[in-house]
Amino acid sequence: MEKKSMELNQKMKGTRLSVLLGLLLSAGAMAETMHQDVSPGKLVVQVKGVVCSFCAYGTEKNLAKLEFLDLSQYGDGVLIDINTHRITLALQPNKPVRYAGIADAIVKGGYDPVIYHVALKGVIREHQGHYQLICEENGQVYTLPPSVEAAPLLGKQILVRAELNAEQAANAVEGQPIRLTKIKLEPQP
């Protein structure tokens, strides 16, 4: 009897370890590819708390009021996926994104924004010892992390995949450069 109990205990430990390893691997893969599917003109916000479509509707209405959304996409510029806890926003290319407005709309809807994923097209310039991405279509300016060596890319078209955390987005001031901390540079032909 004791031997069977020990065997069962060993199997359960192995199963728990396999489940834990699987979760860690899938979470790592998800984090690695999360921003890869975001294209220019879209912004994806990972949120906590979205569990039912009825509740999400209020947040969708709040977000749809933002003047920089492309209302011709998704019906109102907003797509909420309650299964993945992601909100996708279709952006007008010629209007700056108000990240603080997005954060306010999501929080008013009762949810917590976690990470903002965006793909930005523009030109790299140097300004006061920092590298910046200038989005030519809407004039928005993003300051690149100090660890990024962008000198070879000065003046060139580039795609920057970036993540902003909730604090960065909520504290973004309209008309001021937005400081990025987690990015991936993709030179354009």
C-alpha positions in Angstrom: 0.0 0.0 0.0 2.8 2.4 0.9 4.6 1.6 -2.3 1.6 2.5 -4.4 1.2 5.7 -2.5 4.9 6.6 -3.2 4.4 5.7 -6.9 1.3 7.9 -7.1 3.1 10.7 -5.4 6.0 10.5 -7.8 3.6 10.6 -10.8 1.9 13.6 -9.4 5.2 15.4 -8.9 6.2 14.6 -12.5 2.8 15.8 -13.8 3.0 19.0 -11.9 6.5 19.6 -13.1 5.4 18.9 -16.7 2.5 21.3 -16.4 4.7 24.0 -14.8 7.3 23.6 -17.5 4.6 23.8 -20.2 3.2 27.0 -18.8 6.6 28.6 -18.5 7.5 27.7 -22.1 4.1 28.9 -23.5 4.3 32.1 -21.5 7.8 32.7 -22.8 6.7 32.0 -26.4 3.7 34.3 -25.9 5.9 37.1 -24.6 8.3 36.7 -27.5 5.7 36.8 -30.2 3.2 39.1 -28.5 4.3 42.2 -30.3 5.3 40.5 -33.5 1.8 40.4 -34.8 1.2 44.2 -34.3 1.4 46.1 -37.5 1.8 49.8 -38.0 -1.5 51.5 -37.7 -2.5 49.2 -34.8 -1.9 49.3 -31.1 -2.6 46.3 -28.9 -3.1 46.6 -25.1 -2.9 43.6 -22.8 -5.4 44.1 -20.0 -6.4 42.4 -16.8 -10.0 41.9 -15.9 -11.7 41.5 -19.3 -13.9 38.4 -18.7 -17.3 39.1 -20.3 -18.4 40.8 -23.5 -21.1 42.8 -21.8 -18.6 44.4 -19.5 -16.1 44.9 -22.3 -18.8 46.9 -24.3 -18.5 49.8 -21.9 -14.7 50.0 -22.3 -15.2 49.7 -26.1 -17.6 52.7 -26.0 -15.1 54.7 -23.9 -12.2 53.9 -26.3 -14.3 54.6 -29.5 -14.5 58.3 -28.4 -10.8 58.8 -28.9 -10.2 61.1 -31.9 -7.2 59.3 -33.2 -8.9 56.0 -33.9 -9.7 54.8 -37.4 -13.5 54.2 -37.1 -13.6 52.5 -40.5 -12.0 49.4 -38.9 -13.7 47.0 -36.4 -16.8 49.1 -36.7 -15.6 51.7 -34.2 -11.8 51.4 -34.3 -11.8 49.0 -31.3 -11.6 45.2 -31.1 -11.7 43.6 -27.7 -10.9 39.9 -27.4 -12.0 38.6 -24.0 -10.3 35.2 -24.6 -6.8 36.7 -24.9 -7.5 39.8 -22.7 -6.3 42.1 -25.6 -7.7 45.3 -26.9 -6.7 46.2 -30.5 -7.0 49.8 -31.6 -7.0 50.8 -35.3 -5.1 54.1 -35.5 -5.4 57.0 -38.0 -1.9 57.4 -39.4 -2.0 61.2 -39.4 -3.0 61.7 -35.8 -0.8 61.4 -32.7 -1.7 58.6 -30.2 -2.8 59.8 -26.8 -1.6 57.0 -24.6 -2.9 58.6 -21.4 -6.3 58.8 -23.0 -6.3 55.1 -23.8 -5.2 54.4 -20.2 -8.0 56.6 -18.8 -10.7 54.9 -21.1 -9.6 51.4 -20.1 -9.4 52.2 -16.3 -12.9 53.9 -16.5 -14.2 50.7 -18.0 -13.0 48.8 -14.9 -9.9 47.2 -16.3 -6.2 47.5 -15.8 -3.9 48.0 -18.8 -0.7 46.1 -18.5 1.4 46.4 -21.6 0.9 48.5 -24.8 2.3 46.9 -28.0 2.9 49.1 -31.0 4.8 49.1 -34.3 6.1 52.5 -35.2 7.4 53.7 -38.6 9.7 56.7 -38.8 13.1 58.1 -39.1 15.9 58.0 -36.4 17.5 61.3 -35.4 19.8 62.4 -32.6 18.5 65.1 -30.2 20.4 66.4 -27.2 22.5 63.2 -26.9 19.5 60.9 -27.3 18.2 58.9 -30.3 14.6 59.5 -31.2 12.2 58.0 -33.6 10.1 60.6 -35.5 6.9 59.3 -36.9 6.6 61.3 -40.1 2.9 60.7 -40.6 1.7 62.1 -37.3 4.8 63.9 -36.0 4.9 61.9 -32.8 8.3 61.6 -31.2 9.7 58.6 -29.2 12.9 58.6 -27.3 14.8 55.4 -27.7 16.4 53.6 -24.7 20.0 54.8 -23.9 21.3 51.2 -24.5 20.3 51.3 -28.1 23.1 52.2 -30.5 21.2 53.8 -33.4 24.0 55.9 -34.9 24.2 53.6 -38.1 20.4 54.2 -38.6 20.4 58.0 -38.4 18.2 59.5 -41.0 17.0 56.1 -42.2 13.4 54.7 -42.3 12.9 52.2 -39.6 10.2 50.1 -38.0 10.4 50.0 -34.2 8.4 47.4 -32.3 7.9 48.7 -28.8 6.2 47.9 -25.5 5.1 50.5 -23.1 4.1 49.6 -19.6 1.0 51.0 -17.9 2.9 53.7 -16.1 4.6 54.9 -19.2 1.3 55.1 -21.1 -0.6 56.8 -18.3 2.2 59.4 -17.8 2.7 60.2 -21.5 2.2 63.9 -22.0 0.7 65.1 -25.3 3.3 67.0 -27.4 6.3 65.6 -25.3 8.6 62.8 -26.5 7.5 59.3 -25.3 10.3 57.4 -23.6 10.5 53.8 -24.8 12.3 51.2 -22.7 11.7 47.9 -24.5 12.1 48.0 -28.3 13.2 46.0 -31.3 14.6 47.9 -34.3 13.8 46.7 -37.9 15.5 48.7 -40.6 13.3 49.2 -43.7 14.4 48.9 -47.3 
